[in-house]
Amino acid sequence: MKPNSPEAMKELISEIKQSIPFGMTEAEMCSGICHGCSKKLLEFLDTELEYWEVMLTNGQCPTLGDIHRLAKSSKKIYASLKKNNLV
């Protein structure tokens, strides 16, 4: 059985938090060749995750499009972090 959209969003947020190194210092992020600003990308993604956590807590129901957009942007940010040798 497929999860409902709030559960799917919670699972996605959990997976993102496990896969992306949010606890890095600025010195660790900016210590080499930069292909996109890792600091800004992580700040953006962290803001998006916080937004959806608040929305879910308030009972908002994300659409499948919302889930898809968050997954897509997370994949792009992960790829950029990988280019920068941070994951």
Secondary structure, DSSP 8 states (H G I E B T S, - for coil): ----HHHHHHHHHHHHHHHS-TT--HHHHTSS--SS-HHHHHHHHHHHHHHHHHHHHTT----HHHHHHHHHHHHHHHHHHHHTT--
